[in-house]
Amino acid sequence: EFVLRNFRGRAKVLVLDAVSTDKTAEIAAMFGCEVIRRPESNSECFEVSTRKWALEQSSTDYVLIAYASMIVPPKLLDVFGEVSREGKYKAVMHDNQAITYGRYVQKPALRRKSTSCHFFARDAVNFSNTRIHYEWPVDAPESQILTLPAKDELSVLTFRDYDVKWMEQKCSSYADEDAIQRFEAGERTSPVKMCWAAFRHFLHGYFRCGGYRGGVPGLLYHMGWAQMVFNTQARIW
């Protein structure tokens, strides 16, 4: 409900519901949203067919892809609205922060960069460039991409209250797809690379991205992602 309230009065909201058994459709209808059931064959969000289908449901020139765990600050929504009205840019790059159990687990203290993109023109998406963790690849000249300063008021907040079991299940599905894409692209691995890739990922997330400031949630969060990297390399082997 809080997520839908975030977008109320801003734009047309489509809720793509994946055969849920809770009150998703009922709550969305309360907020005047159009609810569309995703076909059962489109069960995995990282599959190209699922994303193509999702994009086909919209009719506007610009689209904001938002997940149920995302909150977009009002100032960032204002920027999206201005870009859609002017039509000068094809996409907007912004910062992204992750919060788990009320603690920041991804918020760099130094050299924050805007590397996420959830808002773009429909015709800027090129699914031939898709890969895991880059599900909505924008194909546009750099001059047509607006990169915002990495500030709190212009950063998407992602709330990931995973327990350990759910984290393992989610990371396992991502590792499967990631390993297939990497292997088909010619990547190979070794015992040293398996260990180093996971260790480097943990160092980057826990220290560079500020996971250490999140206490135990930050430690578990980045250990989970490091395990996913190790498992991806193991699958490639």
Residue pairs with C-beta under 8 A, 6 or more apart in sequence:
1 27
1 31
2 71
3 66
3 68
3 69
3 70
3 71
4 13
4 15
4 27
4 28
4 31
4 33
5 31
6 71
6 72
6 77
7 13
7 66
7 72
7 77
8 31
10 77
10 81
11 60
11 64
11 81
12 34
12 60
13 28
13 31
13 32
13 33
13 34
14 33
14 34
14 36
14 57
14 58
15 24
15 25
15 28
15 33
15 34
15 35
15 36
16 36
16 38
16 54
16 57
17 24
17 25
17 28
17 35
17 36
17 37
17 38
18 37
18 38
18 42
18 43
19 37
19 38
19 40
24 35
25 35
28 35
29 35
36 57
38 50
38 53
38 54
39 53
41 49
42 49
42 50
42 53
43 50
44 50
44 173
44 177
45 51
45 135
46 132
46 135
46 174
46 177
48 127
48 130
51 127
51 130
51 135
51 136
52 127
54 65
55 63
55 122
55 125
58 122
60 84
60 122
61 84
61 87
61 121
61 122
61 123
62 80
62 83
62 84
62 119
62 120
62 121
62 122
63 119
63 120
63 121
63 122
64 72
64 80
64 118
64 119
65 118
65 119
65 136
66 72
66 118
67 158
69 158
69 159
69 160
70 118
70 156
70 157
70 158
70 159
71 156
71 157
71 159
72 80
72 156
72 157
73 152
73 153
73 154
73 155
73 156
73 157
75 153
75 154
76 94
76 148
76 153
76 154
76 155
76 156
79 92
79 146
79 148
79 154
80 92
80 119
83 89
83 92
83 119
83 146
88 144
89 121
89 144
89 145
89 146
90 120
90 121
90 123
90 124
90 138
90 140
90 144
90 145
91 117
91 119
91 120
91 121
91 124
91 138
91 140
91 144
91 145
91 146
92 117
92 119
92 120
92 145
92 146
92 147
92 148
93 114
93 115
93 116
93 117
93 145
93 146
93 147
93 148
94 114
94 116
94 117
94 118
94 119
94 148
94 150
94 154
94 155
94 156
95 112
95 113
95 114
95 115
95 116
95 148
95 150
95 151
95 154
95 155
95 156
96 106
96 115
96 116
96 155
96 156
96 158
97 104
97 106
97 107
97 152
97 155
97 156
97 157
97 158
98 104
98 105
98 106
98 107
98 157
98 158
98 159
98 160
98 221
99 105
99 157
99 158
99 159
99 160
100 159
100 160
100 161
100 162
100 214
100 217
100 218
100 220
100 221
101 161
101 217
103 213
103 214
103 215
103 217
103 218
104 210
104 213
104 214
104 218
105 160
105 210
105 211
105 214
105 217
105 218
105 221
105 222
106 205
106 209
106 210
106 211
106 221
107 209
107 210
107 213
108 208
108 209
108 210
109 210
109 213
112 150
113 150
114 147
114 148
114 149
114 150
114 154
116 156
117 136
117 138
117 145
118 136
118 156
120 136
120 138
121 140
124 138
124 139
124 140
124 144
125 136
125 137
125 138
125 139
126 137
126 138
126 139
127 137
129 137
129 139
130 136
130 137
131 137
131 181
132 174
132 177
132 178
132 181
133 174
133 178
138 145
148 154
160 221
162 170
162 221
162 224
164 220
164 224
167 220
167 221
167 224
168 224
168 227
171 224
171 225
171 227
171 228
171 231
172 228
172 231
174 228
174 232
175 228
175 231
175 232
175 235
176 235
178 232
179 232
179 233
179 235
179 236
180 235
182 232
182 236
183 235
183 236
187 236
188 236
189 197
189 233
189 236
189 237
190 237
193 233
194 230
194 233
194 234
194 237
195 230
197 229
197 230
197 233
198 226
198 227
198 229
198 230
198 233
199 226
201 222
201 225
201 226
201 229
202 222
202 223
202 225
202 226
205 211
205 221
205 222
205 225
205 226
206 212
206 218
206 219
206 222
209 222
210 218
211 218
211 219
211 221
211 222
212 218
212 219
214 221
